[in-house]
Amino acid sequence: MLRLARWSTVVLVAVIALEWPASAMPPLQTQDLPTNPLRQFLETVTVRIDIDLSDRRGICTGWVGWTEAERSAVYTAAHCYQPDGKYRATIGGRDSLPADGVTKWDGPDLMVLWIARGNLPILWSWKPLPTTPFRALYMLYERGSGSHFVEVDIPRIYNEIRFQNHPASVALPMASYPGTSGAPVIDAADGALVGMVVGFLENRPDIAAVIPAQTIYKTLVGPPP
């Protein structure tokens, strides 16, 4: 068992899955609709993001956080950005839509993909990360088995862990693998967004790096990048 030193500084591993080649990419994994209403809602707003490159394909996760009549915003991690990449957003495991624009903030590791589809369900309720134990719900991507919902008890934030290359994130005891980047983390008690997965502790995929929802909100209402 790894013993964690107080206020230790560790390396964050960004979580974007790259597959070789694009033609060999497995089909999108599907599953039956969850019966829990909160899971049902999260499935309608969670997005699988496929990043098409010339010789490979990347995968990230995101969520629909804003919508109007003809356009919507999908939020994900900025490190999912590829200069020559083309992005497709599969919403709720059904509609696959191309992104026609990107806005990103490298500091907090936040990116917005703009898609030409409006009037979508959105995840808009948020709150600061709880300081007491809570149960988190999010979508985890695992190579070979695709995406599936995970519920996990979060007894505490690992405040003794600091990420030297990602100071805006905090460490939570939850799994994260390549492809999970951008996954929204919600409180299973009320459905409020509490953060977004952006990586995992080096050699410890059971400890995730999470950007708090309050940081995301402050970024979105602040000056443009």
N, C-alpha and C positions, 0 to 999 in steps of 0.2 A: 504494500500500500504506500502510495506517495505521501510523504509528510510535507505539509505546506508551511513554509516559514511565514512569520507575521510580516505583512506588507511586502510580500515577495513581488518581484517584477518578472513577468514571463512573456513569452512570445505568442501573439495571436495568429492563428492560422485562418486565413480567409477561406470561405466556403463556397467555391464555385466548382461545379462538376464539369469536367471536360471529357468528352467521349471521342474516340477515333474509330473509323471516320464517321461523317454524318450519315452516310448510307447504312451504316450498321447500327444506328441508334434504335434501341428497343421501342416498341409502341408505348404510348402513354398508358400507365397503369390505372385501372379504374376499380372502384369498389362500390358496394351497395351504399345508398344514402344512409347516413347515421339516423337513428331514431330520436336521439336527443335533440331538442329544438336548437340549443346553442351550437351544437356541432353542425346541424343542418345549415344554420345561418353562416357559420364560418366557412363551410364548403362553398357557399354561393359567392363569397367575397375573396377567397384565397385564390391566388393565380400561380400557375406554373409558367415560368418564363424560359422559352427556348431561345438560345443565342446562336444563330447560324453564322459560321465562319467558312472560309474557303476550303478548309481541310478538316474541320472538326465541328463539334457542337457543344455549347455550354448549357448548363441548366442552373437556374436560380429559382427562388420562390418570391412571392410578393402578395400584395392585397390591394383591392380597390378602395381608395380612401376619399375620392372626390368625384363628383359627376355633375354634368349639366345636360342640356337637351341633346347635344351632338358630340360631346367629348367627355372623356373620363381620365382620371389619373390613377396609375398603378404605382405603388410605392415599393421599393426594394433597396438592396444595398448598392452603394456606388461602386464597390470593387467588382460588381458584375458587369460593369461597362467594358466593352471591347470596341476600340476605334473603328474597326472594319466590320463590326457585327450587325446583323439584322435581327430584330427582336420580335418574337411572337408571344402573345399573352393568351394562355388558355384559361378561361374563367370558369370556375366550378366544374372543371373536367369536361367542358362541352365546347363552347365557342372559342376558336383560335383566331386571334385578331393581330394584325401587324401593328407595331408601334410606329408613329409618324414623327416622333420627336422625343428628345431626352433632355432633362434638366438634372444636374447633379451637384451635390455638396460633398467634396472629398473629406473635409474635416470630420463631420459626424458619420460619414459613410452612408449617405442617403441619396437615392436617385428616384426620379419620377419618370415613368414611361407614359407618353400621351397616346391614347388610342381613340379612334374615331367611332365611338359607340357611347351613346348617352343613356341617361335614366337607368343606371345600374344600381343594384343594392350596394351599399358602402359600409365599411367599418369606420365609424367616426367617433364613437365614445372612447375616451381614454382617461387614464389616471396615473399618478406616479406609482412606481414599483412599491408594492406593500412592504412594510418593514416588519410585518409579522408573517408567520407561515401561511402559505396559500397554495392552491392547486392550479397549475397552469395547463392550458390547452393550446396546442399548436400543430402544424403539419411538418412532419419529419420526412426528408427524402433519403432513401437508402438505395444505393446502387444494387440492382438485382431484384429489388422488391418494390421499387417506385415510391410514391408518396402515400403516407397514411397519417391519420390523426393520432396524436399521443397526448395522454394526460399524465401529469407527473406532479408529485408533491414537492414543493419548494420550501424547505424548512427555514432557509435564510439566504441572504446574499453573501457571497464570499468576498467580504470587503478586504480581506487580507491579500487578495490577488489583484494585481494591477497589470494591465497589458501595455508593455513598453511602446508598441507600435499602434495602439488604439486606445488612448486615454479616455475617450468618451464612453467606452463600454464598461459593463460590470459583469462579474462572473456568477453564473447560476448553475446549480447541479441538474443539468438536463442535457440530453444527448443532442449532438449536432454532427452531421456528416456533409461532405461536398454535395452541393445542390440545395441545401437547406437555407443558404444565405437569403435574407429578405423575408423569412417566414415571420408573420405576426405572432406574438405571444399574448394571449388574453387570460384574464382571471376567470377561471371556470365558475366562480360564484356569481358574477354579474355580466360577463361578456365584454368588459372594458379592456381596451388595448393597454398593456403595461410595458411592451418593448418589442424589439425586432432582433432576430438572430443575425449575427454578422460573422461568426467564426467559432472556433473552439480552442481550448488550451492545448498547446503542443503536446502530442502523445497522450492526450486525455480527452477523447471525443465525448466523454460523459460530463464535461464541464464546458458550458457554452458561454461565448461572449455575446452580450445582449445590449443593444442601445436602448436606454430608457425612453418610454413614450414621451416624457416631458421634454427630453432633448430633441426628439423628432418634431414635436409641436413648436418649440421655440425656433427651430430651424425654418420651418415652413412659414411662420408669420414674420420672420426676420427679413433682412435685405436679400435681394436675389444674389445668386452665386456669381 
